[in-house]
Structures are given as structure tokens and as C-alpha cells.
Amino acid sequence: MAAKEGEWAFPVEMRPRQEEWRFDLQPALDSVVGLRAEIPEDAFTAQILGTERAGSGVVIREDGLVLTIGYLITEASNIWLTTNKGTVAGGFPLAYDQTSGFGLVHPLGKLGVKPIERGSANSCRVGENVVMAGHGGAAHSLKATVFAKREFAGYWEYVLDEAIFTAPAHPQWGGAALIGAEGKLLGIGSLLVQEKIDAGTIEGNMIVPIDILGPILDDMVKLGRPNRPPRPWLGMYATEAGARLVVAGLAPGGPAEKAGLQVGDAVLGVGGVKPQSLADLFRRIWSCGNSGCKVTLRVLRETATKEFVVKSVDRNDFLKKPHLH
């Protein structure tokens, strides 16, 4: 599908070309659909993520099931899917897994799209060329390079043991497909990030590896979430500030805010142990038990050390649930 007149498109030299790949490129690109979601203004995530969200999704099954990045569909009241051939159908937000970040959308009409086969991120090495495909065919796809595979921690209490990082960067890769050299789906686009490489930094995209999906897919389809106890959530948005782990924000009405934590507090300990990194901070919180457990935090506020006991919750309890019209 070519970009319409007046629509943005990547320069031709940056797009993937069929002669560069061993697989049939066009069907792989056509497995990616456009996704637009509408979220109620009073939704918990509306202030941070907005009430209108747009990105991509990838058809992964013959029944049209669409895999995307979860933040696009969280608390969505309406979802619209658009194929490269112009077919439009409504969608139902079937599932969202906060641990992986994946979301699933069930199309409410026939998309007429052939699914892409899932591969493994383990087949993709640093330095390897890949295709980053957004909705819109080759005009909205890039020949990219994997420049890192490593742990990733997000301030919203999120950790991946090994994420994939690609360049060149693009701000619209939410829900886009990372397609490997064999034409298989290796990951789903998440965030635009700045990564430290050697002595400098590089702007790229963080990709969630597809391998995480297999063990949880059936449960997500049947139950709307993986069949495991929810992790404890504090609503404490933390960041690394030099050698310190600092509270950068608090979810309104969340456990951390209710317990009395404040923006600017430096976290010195979780359950009496000093966390060594942002990922370590969240893992120590999760190791305290399932949602509902109490988490003891020691913080430095200006020059005083304080201790707080925070009663965690299930983050899902703060979110609007999907419903069929």
C-alpha cells in the first residue's frame, strides 16, 4: 500500500525492499493493522496516556486476533482497526497483561488479513537487520538494526528481563511489528527511548519480545489476563537520578500517595534492603508477596530518614473494564 497524497511516508531509501529479504515481504507488512482507541475522560489512565490513542497491531491468528501494546487499549471504550487494504472493523479489548505490556484485540468484523507467524527473539542478534512495520505498508516501514538486547525498567513499575532495542528511532512504533530475517514476528513496538551506548547515547525504540506471549496467550484469550496472582502495585513512579532512586510521581489515590510518600523522596530500602537499580527496586517490591501485601519503604526526605508501610493493591482495580455495546 502506498502512502496517500499529503500523508507522511519514509524516504524510499529507508524502506525495506523485497530483494533484501528471503521472505515474501508484502504479506508480512499486510499483517499489521492500524489501531485507534477512544478512552473515557474519567479513565484512570486518561491524564497520562490521553483519551485518543493511535498505533498499530498485528494479526497473529486465523480468527483475526490482534496483538498490540497494552497502553493503546487500556480502558478503551471504542477501538477501530484498519487494514492496509482499507477494511475497517470495530475491536473489543480482549486482554491486557501489565507484566509483559501486551494487549489483545478481538475484531468485531472480518479483517481479511493473513496472520504472521510468531518466531523467537532469541533468533535475532545485536547488529542484525530487521523490519519495523507500522500500519500502511512499505511507506510506513523501516529497515532497522538491533543495537541492544538488555534489561529494561519503566517508571510505571514495569520490568523486562531482556528487551530489544532498534534504530533508527521513530515515535509511532506503538504496537508495530518487529519482523526478523525469516519473516516471523519477533516483537511488538513499545516506546521511544534514549540508550547509553559506549561513551554516548543513541535514540531508539524499545521492543517487547514475542517469546513472552506464548505461555500466557491462552489465559489472556479465555480470562482477559494471565492466570497468576497480580503483583503488588504501589502507584509510585520512580526514576534513577544519578546513584539515587527518586520518587518522580505518584498515582492519584494510589497506595503510595495514601501512605504519605512525596515526590522527591529518595528510596533507601525495601524491606530493609537497599535496591541497586530501578529494576531491582520493583523486583524487591514484587518479592514482598501478591497484591494486598504490605511493603515497607525507607526513604530520605530532604535530610530526614522516614519509614512508610504501604498496603499494595491490584493495579487492575483502578482501571475501567471493557464492555460490549
C-alpha positions in Angstrom: 0.0 0.0 0.0 1.4 3.4 -0.9 1.1 6.4 1.2 -1.8 8.7 0.1 -1.0 12.1 -1.2 -0.3 14.5 1.6 0.4 11.6 4.1 3.7 11.1 5.7 6.0 8.4 4.4 9.6 7.3 5.0 12.1 8.1 2.3 12.3 5.3 -0.3 15.9 4.5 0.6 14.9 3.8 4.3 12.1 1.4 3.5 12.6 -2.4 3.3 12.9 -3.7 -0.3 11.9 -7.2 -1.3 15.3 -8.0 -2.8 16.9 -7.5 0.6 14.8 -10.3 2.3 14.4 -14.0 1.9 10.7 -14.0 2.8 7.7 -12.6 1.0 7.7 -9.0 2.3 4.2 -7.8 1.3 2.1 -10.4 3.3 4.2 -9.7 6.4 3.6 -6.0 6.1 -0.1 -6.5 5.5 -0.4 -8.4 8.8 0.0 -5.1 10.5 -3.2 -3.1 11.0 -3.9 0.4 12.2 -5.4 0.8 15.7 -7.3 3.8 17.1 -8.8 3.8 20.6 -11.1 6.1 22.4 -10.8 6.3 26.2 -13.3 8.0 28.6 -12.2 11.3 30.1 -12.7 10.0 33.6 -10.5 6.9 33.0 -7.6 6.4 35.4 -5.0 6.4 32.5 -6.6 9.3 30.6 -4.5 12.1 32.1 -1.2 10.3 31.4 -1.9 8.4 28.1 -4.7 10.6 26.7 -8.2 9.9 25.6 -7.4 9.3 21.9 -4.6 6.8 21.2 -3.4 5.5 17.9 -0.8 3.0 16.8 -0.6 -0.4 15.2 -1.5 -4.0 15.9 -0.5 -7.4 14.4 -2.8 -10.2 13.3 -1.5 -13.3 14.8 -4.2 -15.9 14.3 -6.6 -17.1 11.6 -9.6 -15.7 13.5 -8.1 -12.2 13.2 -6.9 -11.9 16.8 -4.7 -8.7 17.0 -1.7 -8.4 19.3 -0.7 -4.8 20.2 1.0 -2.9 23.0 -1.3 -2.7 26.0 -1.2 1.0 26.7 -3.0 1.7 23.4 -6.1 -0.2 24.6 -6.1 0.2 28.4 -9.6 1.4 29.5 -10.7 1.8 25.8 -14.5 2.3 25.2 -14.1 2.1 21.4 -11.5 0.5 19.2 -11.2 0.7 15.4 -9.0 -1.5 13.3 -7.9 -0.6 9.7 -6.1 -2.9 7.3 -3.7 -1.9 4.6 -6.4 -2.6 2.0 -8.8 -0.1 3.7 -11.1 -2.6 5.5 -12.3 -1.1 8.8 -13.8 -3.0 11.7 -14.5 -2.4 15.4 -12.5 -4.2 18.0 -13.0 -5.4 21.6 -10.2 -5.0 24.1 -9.9 -8.7 25.0 -7.0 -8.6 27.3 -4.1 -6.6 28.8 -1.2 -8.0 30.7 0.7 -5.4 32.7 3.6 -7.7 33.4 4.5 -8.1 29.7 2.8 -5.0 28.4 0.9 -6.9 25.7 -2.7 -6.3 24.8 -5.1 -8.3 22.7 -8.0 -7.1 20.5 -10.7 -9.2 19.1 -12.0 -7.8 15.8 -15.8 -7.4 15.6 -15.8 -7.9 11.8 -13.8 -9.8 9.1 -10.4 -8.1 8.5 -9.4 -10.4 5.6 -5.8 -10.4 6.8 -3.5 -13.4 6.8 -1.8 -13.7 10.2 2.0 -13.5 10.6 3.9 -16.5 12.1 5.4 -15.9 15.5 9.1 -16.5 15.9 11.6 -16.1 18.7 13.6 -13.1 19.7 16.4 -15.4 20.5 16.9 -15.8 16.8 17.7 -12.1 16.5 21.3 -10.9 17.3 22.6 -7.5 18.1 23.8 -5.9 14.8 21.2 -7.8 12.8 18.9 -6.0 10.3 15.2 -6.3 10.9 12.0 -4.8 9.6 10.0 -2.4 11.8 6.5 -2.4 10.3 3.7 0.0 11.1 0.3 0.2 9.5 0.5 1.5 6.0 2.8 -1.0 4.2 6.3 -0.3 3.0 5.8 3.5 3.1 5.3 3.2 6.9 8.1 0.6 7.5 11.8 0.8 8.1 14.8 -1.3 7.6 16.2 -1.2 11.1 19.1 -2.6 13.1 19.0 -4.2 16.6 21.6 -2.3 18.6 21.0 -3.8 22.0 19.2 -6.6 23.9 19.1 -6.0 27.7 17.0 -5.5 30.8 14.5 -2.6 30.7 12.8 -0.9 33.6 10.0 1.6 33.2 9.0 4.1 35.9 5.4 2.7 35.9 6.5 -0.4 37.9 7.5 -2.4 34.8 10.5 -4.6 34.1 11.5 -6.8 31.2 14.4 -9.2 31.7 15.6 -8.7 28.1 14.1 -6.1 25.8 15.1 -5.5 22.2 16.3 -2.0 21.1 16.2 -0.9 17.4 17.3 2.1 15.4 16.7 4.4 13.6 14.1 5.6 16.1 10.5 6.5 15.2 7.9 7.9 17.6 5.0 6.0 16.1 6.1 2.4 16.7 3.5 1.7 19.5 2.1 -1.8 18.6 4.2 -2.1 15.4 5.8 -5.4 14.3 9.4 -6.3 14.6 9.9 -8.8 11.7 13.1 -10.9 11.6 15.1 -12.2 8.7 12.9 -15.2 8.3 9.7 -13.1 8.1 8.4 -14.1 11.5 7.1 -11.8 14.3 9.8 -11.2 16.9 8.4 -8.4 19.0 5.9 -5.6 19.4 7.0 -1.9 19.5 6.6 -0.1 22.8 8.5 3.1 23.5 10.9 5.7 22.1 13.9 5.7 24.4 17.5 7.1 24.7 20.0 4.4 25.4 23.6 4.7 26.6 26.0 3.1 24.1 29.7 3.2 24.8 30.6 6.8 25.6 27.4 8.3 24.1 23.7 7.9 23.8 21.5 6.7 20.9 17.8 7.3 20.3 15.9 4.1 19.5 12.8 2.1 20.2 12.2 -0.5 22.9 10.5 -3.7 21.6 8.8 -6.3 23.8 10.0 -9.8 22.8 7.3 -12.1 21.3 8.6 -15.0 23.4 6.7 -13.7 26.5 3.4 -14.2 24.8 3.3 -18.0 24.2 3.0 -19.1 27.9 0.2 -16.6 28.6 -1.8 -16.4 25.3 -4.5 -18.9 26.1 -5.2 -17.5 29.5 -5.3 -13.9 28.1 -7.9 -15.1 25.5 -10.0 -17.0 28.0 -9.7 -14.9 31.1 -8.6 -11.4 29.9 -5.3 -11.7 31.8 -2.7 -14.3 32.7 -3.9 -16.9 35.3 -1.4 -15.8 38.0 -1.8 -13.7 41.2 -1.5 -10.0 40.4 1.7 -8.3 41.6 1.6 -5.7 44.3 1.3 -2.2 42.9 2.1 1.0 44.8 1.4 3.7 42.3 4.9 5.0 42.8 6.6 6.3 39.7 10.3 6.1 40.4 13.4 7.1 38.4 17.1 6.8 38.6 18.7 10.2 39.4 22.4 9.6 39.5 23.1 7.0 42.1 19.7 7.6 43.8 16.2 6.1 43.1 13.8 9.0 43.4 10.0 9.2 43.5 9.2 11.3 40.4 5.4 11.0 40.6 2.5 9.4 42.4 -0.7 7.9 41.1 -3.6 9.9 42.4 -5.3 8.0 45.1 -2.8 5.2 44.8 -1.3 3.3 47.8 2.0 5.3 47.9 0.2 8.6 47.9 -2.2 7.4 50.6 0.7 6.2 52.7 2.3 9.7 52.7 5.1 9.4 50.2 6.0 12.5 48.3 7.6 13.5 45.0 11.4 13.9 45.6 11.7 11.2 48.2 14.8 9.0 47.7 14.1 5.3 48.2 16.8 3.9 50.5 15.4 0.5 51.2 12.6 -2.0 50.6 12.0 -4.4 53.5 15.4 -3.3 54.9 17.4 -4.0 51.8 18.8 -1.2 49.6 17.8 -1.6 45.9 20.7 -1.3 43.5 18.7 -0.2 40.4 15.2 0.7 39.2 14.6 -2.9 38.1 15.9 -4.1 41.5 13.5 -1.7 43.3 10.5 -3.1 41.6 11.6 -6.7 41.9 12.0 -6.2 45.7 8.6 -4.8 45.9 7.1 -7.7 44.0 9.0 -10.2 46.2 7.0 -9.0 49.2 4.0 -11.0 48.1 0.9 -10.8 45.9 -1.2 -7.7 45.6 -2.6 -6.7 49.0 0.7 -7.3 50.8 2.3 -4.6 52.9 5.6 -3.1 51.6 8.0 -1.3 54.0 9.9 1.5 52.3 12.7 3.6 53.9 13.1 7.0 52.2 15.2 10.1 52.5 13.2 13.3 52.5 15.5 16.3 52.5 17.7 15.5 55.4 15.5 13.1 57.4 15.0 9.4 57.0 11.5 8.2 57.2 9.8 4.8 57.0 6.4 4.0 55.4 4.3 0.9 55.3 2.4 0.8 52.0 -0.5 -1.6 51.6 -0.3 -2.6 47.9 -3.2 -3.2 45.6 -4.0 -4.8 42.2 -3.5 -2.1 39.6 -6.4 -3.5 37.6 -8.8 -2.4 40.3 -8.1 1.2 39.3 -8.9 0.6 35.6 -12.2 0.7 33.7 -13.3 -2.7 32.5 -14.2 -3.3 28.8 -17.8 -3.9 28.0 -19.6 -4.9 24.8 -22.2 -2.4 23.5 
